Amino acid sequence: QVQLVESGGGSVQPGGSLRVSCVADGAARSLYAMGWYHQAPGNQREKVASITNRGRTEYADSIKGRFTISREDAGNTVHLQMSSVKPEDGGIYYCFGDETYSDYVPDYWGQGTQVTVSS
């Protein structure tokens, strides 16, 4: 079974930058889409960014213009580059993978990586 392994979480000051990454271990082929959900403490989980195997990206309004998602052609690796971070960006970032073309339903989830925004 495919396992999504996140890395790169940590502490960052407001206005700073951080990159989180995700690798789909065990995937025999490229997943249709990969991306990230964000869950701040006490809030609902929100999809913040996704990217297809053709490079099409989508962003939530909350992070658009500040975060950039990218994907490597080999290895089912995805990155989320966070810039100009805000306190509300803190929380858990969950990587997801979607095998099925255009069904928009995640098939795999990572365990999450913690991002703490503090001064």
TORGU-36591 format. One record per atom (N, C-alpha, C, O): residue in three letters; x negated, y negated, z negated. Coordinates in steps of 0.1 Angstrom, whole numbers, padded with zeros to 4 digits, always signed. Atoms other than C-alpha are relative to their C-alpha. Example, Ala and Ser with C-alpha at 12.3 -4.5 7.8 and 13.67 -1.06 7.14 Angstrom:
// TORGU-36591
ALA-0009+0012+0000ALA-0123+0045-0078ALA-0009-0012+0000ALA-0019-0012-0007SER+0009+0011+0000SER-0137+0011-0071SER+0008-0011-0008SER+0003-0022-0009
This chain:
// TORGU-36591
GLN-0008+0012+0000GLN+0000+0000+0000GLN-0009-0012+0000GLN-0020-0012-0006VAL+0008+0012-0001VAL-0012-0035+0007VAL+0000-0007-0013VAL+0011-0008-0020GLN+0002+0007+0013GLN-0025-0054-0023GLN-0005-0014+0004GLN-0015-0015+0011LEU+0004+0014-0002LEU-0028-0092-0022LEU-0008-0004-0013LEU-0003-0004-0024VAL+0009+0004+0011VAL-0057-0105-0043VAL-0003-0014+0001VAL-0009-0018+0011GLU+0003+0015-0001GLU-0059-0142-0051GLU-0013-0003-0008GLU-0017+0005-0017SER+0012+0005+0007SER-0089-0161-0062SER-0001-0015+0001SER+0006-0021+0009GLY+0003+0015-0002GLY-0101-0197-0067GLY+0008-0009-0010GLY+0006-0021-0009GLY-0007+0009+0009GLY-0077-0209-0094GLY-0010-0005-0011GLY-0021+0000-0013GLY+0008+0006+0011GLY-0090-0230-0123GLY+0006-0013-0004GLY+0017-0016-0001SER-0004+0013+0005SER-0089-0264-0138SER-0005-0011+0010SER-0016-0010+0016VAL+0003+0011-0009VAL-0089-0296-0118VAL+0006-0013-0006VAL+0017-0013-0011GLN-0005+0013+0004GLN-0084-0333-0126GLN+0010-0006+0010GLN+0009-0003+0022PRO-0009+0007-0010PRO-0056-0354-0111PRO-0008-0007+0010PRO-0018-0014+0007GLY+0007+0006-0011GLY-0067-0366-0078GLY-0011+0009+0006GLY-0017+0005+0016GLY+0011-0009-0004GLY-0092-0338-0074GLY+0004+0010+0010GLY+0015+0010+0015SER-0002-0011-0010SER-0095-0308-0051SER-0003+0013-0005SER-0011+0015-0014LEU+0002-0014+0004LEU-0093-0271-0054LEU+0005+0009+0012LEU+0014+0005+0019ARG-0005-0009-0010ARG-0090-0242-0030ARG+0003+0014-0006ARG-0005+0019-0014VAL-0003-0014+0004VAL-0072-0209-0037VAL+0000+0008+0013VAL+0003+0004+0023SER+0001-0009-0011SER-0076-0179-0015SER+0007+0013-0003SER+0009+0017-0015CYS-0007-0013+0002CYS-0059-0146-0009CYS-0004+0009+0011CYS-0006+0006+0023VAL+0004-0010-0009VAL-0070-0114+0007VAL+0010+0012-0001VAL+0013+0016-0012ALA-0009-0012+0000ALA-0046-0086+0018ALA-0008+0012+0002ALA-0011+0017+0013ASP+0007-0013+0000ASP-0065-0055+0009ASP+0009+0011+0004ASP+0020+0013+0000GLY-0007-0012-0005GLY-0054-0023+0027GLY+0009-0003+0012GLY+0015+0007+0016ALA-0008+0002-0012ALA-0037-0040+0056ALA-0007+0005+0012ALA-0018+0002+0014ALA+0006-0006-0012ALA-0043-0021+0088ALA+0001-0009+0012ALA-0006-0008+0022ARG-0001+0010-0011ARG-0032-0050+0110ARG+0004-0013-0006ARG+0006-0015-0018SER-0004+0014+0004SER-0025-0087+0108SER+0014-0001-0005SER+0023+0004+0003LEU-0013+0002+0004LEU+0005-0096+0088LEU+0006-0011+0008LEU-0001-0021+0012TYR-0007+0010-0008TYR+0031-0117+0106TYR-0002-0014-0007TYR-0005-0023+0000ALA+0001+0012+0007ALA+0030-0144+0079ALA-0006+0002-0013ALA-0004+0012-0020MET+0005+0000+0013MET+0011-0152+0048MET+0002-0014-0006MET+0003-0024+0002GLY-0001+0013+0005GLY+0014-0181+0024GLY+0000+0000-0015GLY-0004+0010-0022TRP+0001+0002+0014TRP+0019-0194-0011TRP+0013-0005-0006TRP+0019-0014+0000TYR-0010+0006+0009TYR+0046-0200-0037TYR-0006-0006-0012TYR-0017-0001-0016HIS+0005+0007+0012HIS+0041-0223-0066HIS+0011+0001-0011HIS+0023-0002-0007GLN-0009+0001+0011GLN+0058-0220-0100GLN-0006-0008-0011GLN-0015-0003-0018ALA+0004+0008+0011ALA+0053-0247-0125ALA+0007+0005-0012ALA+0018+0011-0011PRO-0006-0004+0012PRO+0061-0240-0161PRO+0015-0005-0002PRO+0017-0017-0001GLY-0014+0003+0001GLY+0099-0239-0166GLY+0007-0003+0012GLY+0019-0006+0012ASN-0006+0003-0013ASN+0106-0244-0129ASN+0002+0012+0008ASN-0003+0023+0005GLN-0002-0010-0010GLN+0118-0223-0101GLN-0012+0002+0009GLN-0019-0008+0011ARG+0010-0003-0009ARG+0094-0206-0078ARG+0003-0007+0014ARG+0014-0005+0019GLU-0002+0007-0013GLU+0090-0227-0046GLU-0011+0004+0010GLU-0023+0004+0007LYS+0010-0003-0011LYS+0074-0218-0013LYS-0006-0013+0004LYS+0001-0023+0007VAL+0006+0013-0003VAL+0049-0245-0006VAL-0007+0000+0013VAL-0009-0011+0019ALA+0007+0000-0013ALA+0030-0233+0025ALA+0000+0014+0006ALA+0000+0024-0002SER+0001-0013-0007SER+0030-0205+0051SER-0007-0002+0013SER-0007-0013+0018ILE+0007+0000-0013ILE+0011-0196+0082ILE+0003+0013+0007ILE+0001+0024+0000THR-0002-0012-0008THR+0019-0171+0109THR-0013+0005+0006THR-0023-0001+0005ASN+0012-0005-0007ASN-0005-0149+0128ASN-0003-0007+0013ASN-0013-0004+0019ARG+0003+0009-0011ARG-0002-0174+0156ARG-0004-0014-0004ARG-0007-0022+0004GLY+0005+0012+0005GLY-0012-0202+0134GLY+0010-0011-0003GLY+0007-0022-0006ARG-0011+0010+0002ARG+0022-0219+0130ARG+0001-0002-0015ARG+0002+0008-0023THR+0000+0003+0014THR+0023-0236+0096THR+0013-0007-0004THR+0019-0014+0004GLU-0011+0007+0006GLU+0051-0249+0073GLU-0004-0004-0014GLU-0011+0003-0021TYR+0003+0005+0013TYR+0048-0270+0042TYR+0012-0006-0006TYR+0022-0011+0000ALA-0010+0007+0007ALA+0071-0281+0015ALA-0003-0015-0001ALA-0014-0019-0001ASP+0002+0015+0001ASP+0077-0318+0012ASP-0008-0004-0012ASP-0015-0014-0012SER+0007+0003+0012SER+0062-0317-0023SER-0015-0001+0002SER-0022-0008-0006ILE+0015-0001-0002ILE+0027-0310-0010ILE-0004-0004+0014ILE-0016-0005+0016LYS+0003+0003-0013LYS+0029-0320+0026LYS-0009-0013+0001LYS-0006-0023-0006GLY+0009+0011-0001GLY+0000-0343+0035GLY-0012+0001-0010GLY-0022-0006-0009ARG+0011-0001+0010ARG-0021-0332+0005ARG-0006+0014+0000ARG-0018+0015-0002PHE+0005-0014+0000PHE-0025-0294+0009PHE-0001+0005+0015PHE+0007+0000+0023THR+0002-0006-0014THR-0037-0275+0040THR-0001+0015-0001THR-0010+0020-0009ILE+0002-0014+0000ILE-0032-0238+0046ILE-0007+0004+0013ILE-0005-0002+0024SER+0007-0005-0011SER-0055-0219+0069SER-0001+0016-0001SER+0001+0021-0012ARG+0000-0015+0000ARG-0059-0182+0079ARG-0012+0004+0009ARG-0014-0001+0020GLU+0011-0006-0008GLU-0089-0162+0091GLU+0006+0011+0009GLU+0015+0018+0005ASP-0005-0010-0010ASP-0083-0140+0122ASP-0003+0014-0005ASP+0006+0023-0003ALA+0003-0014+0005ALA-0100-0110+0106ALA+0001+0001-0015ALA-0003-0009-0022GLY+0000-0003+0014GLY-0093-0096+0072GLY+0012-0004-0008GLY+0013-0003-0020ASN-0012+0005+0006ASN-0059-0111+0065ASN-0003-0008-0012ASN+0002-0005-0023THR+0004+0010+0010THR-0074-0139+0045THR+0006-0013+0002THR+0006-0019+0013VAL-0007+0013-0001VAL-0055-0171+0038VAL-0006-0009-0011VAL-0009-0004-0022HIS+0004+0010+0010HIS-0066-0203+0020HIS+0010-0011-0001HIS+0017-0014+0008LEU-0008+0012+0002LEU-0048-0232+0005LEU-0009-0010-0006LEU-0014-0009-0018GLN+0008+0011+0005GLN-0069-0263+0002GLN+0008-0011-0006GLN+0017-0017+0001MET-0007+0010+0007MET-0055-0286-0024MET-0008-0013-0002MET-0019-0012-0006SER+0007+0013+0001SER-0064-0323-0023SER+0010-0009-0007SER+0022-0007-0006SER-0008+0010+0007SER-0052-0353-0043SER+0011+0007-0009SER+0023+0003-0008VAL-0010-0008+0008VAL-0036-0329-0068VAL+0006-0009-0011VAL+0000-0019-0015LYS-0008+0007+0010LYS-0009-0342-0092LYS+0002+0009-0011LYS+0001+0022-0010PRO-0002-0008+0012PRO-0001-0330-0127PRO+0011+0011+0003PRO+0011+0022-0002GLU-0011-0010-0003GLU+0031-0313-0113GLU-0004+0011+0009GLU+0003+0021+0011ASP+0006-0011-0008ASP+0009-0292-0090ASP-0005+0012-0009ASP-0007+0023-0004GLY+0005-0010+0009GLY-0002-0272-0120GLY+0010+0012-0002GLY+0022+0010+0000GLY-0008-0012+0001GLY+0011-0237-0126GLY-0006+0012+0007GLY-0018+0012+0009ILE+0004-0012-0006ILE+0009-0203-0110ILE+0002-0001+0015ILE+0013-0004+0020TYR-0002-0001-0014TYR+0003-0199-0073TYR-0001+0015+0004TYR-0010+0022+0001TYR-0002-0014-0004TYR+0015-0166-0058TYR-0002+0001+0015TYR+0005-0006+0023CYS+0001-0003-0015CYS+0003-0153-0024CYS+0010+0009+0004CYS+0014+0018-0004PHE-0010-0010-0006PHE+0028-0135-0002PHE-0005+0004+0014PHE-0012-0003+0021GLY+0002-0005-0013GLY+0026-0114+0029GLY+0013+0005+0006GLY+0021+0011-0001ASP-0012-0004-0007ASP+0053-0107+0055ASP-0004+0008+0012ASP-0011+0003+0021GLU+0003-0009-0011GLU+0050-0078+0079GLU+0009-0002+0012GLU+0005+0001+0023THR-0011-0001-0010THR+0082-0083+0099THR+0001-0014+0007THR+0003-0024+0001TYR-0001+0012-0008TYR+0083-0108+0127TYR+0013-0007-0002TYR+0024-0002+0000SER-0011+0010+0000SER+0106-0137+0120SER+0012+0004-0010SER+0023+0000-0008ASP-0011-0003+0009ASP+0126-0121+0091ASP-0001-0009-0013ASP+0009-0009-0020TYR+0002+0009+0011TYR+0112-0146+0065TYR+0002+0006-0014TYR+0006-0002-0023VAL-0001-0007+0013VAL+0113-0121+0037VAL-0014+0006-0004VAL-0019+0015+0003PRO+0013-0005+0004PRO+0080-0115+0019PRO+0001+0015-0004PRO+0011+0020-0010ASP+0001-0015+0003ASP+0070-0078+0017ASP-0010+0003-0011ASP-0009+0013-0018TYR+0010-0002+0010TYR+0040-0082-0006TYR-0002-0013-0008TYR-0001-0024-0003TRP+0003+0011+0009TRP+0031-0104-0036TRP-0013+0002-0007TRP-0016+0014-0011GLY+0011+0000+0009GLY+0000-0112-0054GLY+0004-0002-0014GLY+0015-0006-0017GLN-0003+0002+0015GLN-0002-0114-0092GLN-0001-0014-0004GLN+0004-0017-0015GLY+0000+0014+0003GLY-0008-0151-0091GLY-0014-0004-0005GLY-0021+0003-0011THR+0012+0006+0006THR-0037-0174-0099THR+0004-0013-0006THR+0012-0021-0001GLN-0004+0012+0007GLN-0035-0202-0124GLN-0008-0012+0004GLN-0020-0012+0006VAL+0006+0013-0003VAL-0041-0238-0115VAL+0004-0010-0011VAL+0016-0012-0013THR-0002+0010+0011THR-0044-0263-0144THR-0004-0014+0004THR-0016-0015+0008VAL+0004+0014-0003VAL-0043-0300-0137VAL+0001-0008-0013VAL+0011-0009-0019SER+0001+0007+0012SER-0055-0320-0166SER-0011-0010+0001SER-0021-0009+0008SER+0010+0011+0000SER-0075-0352-0173SER-0010+0002-0011SER-0019-0006-0013
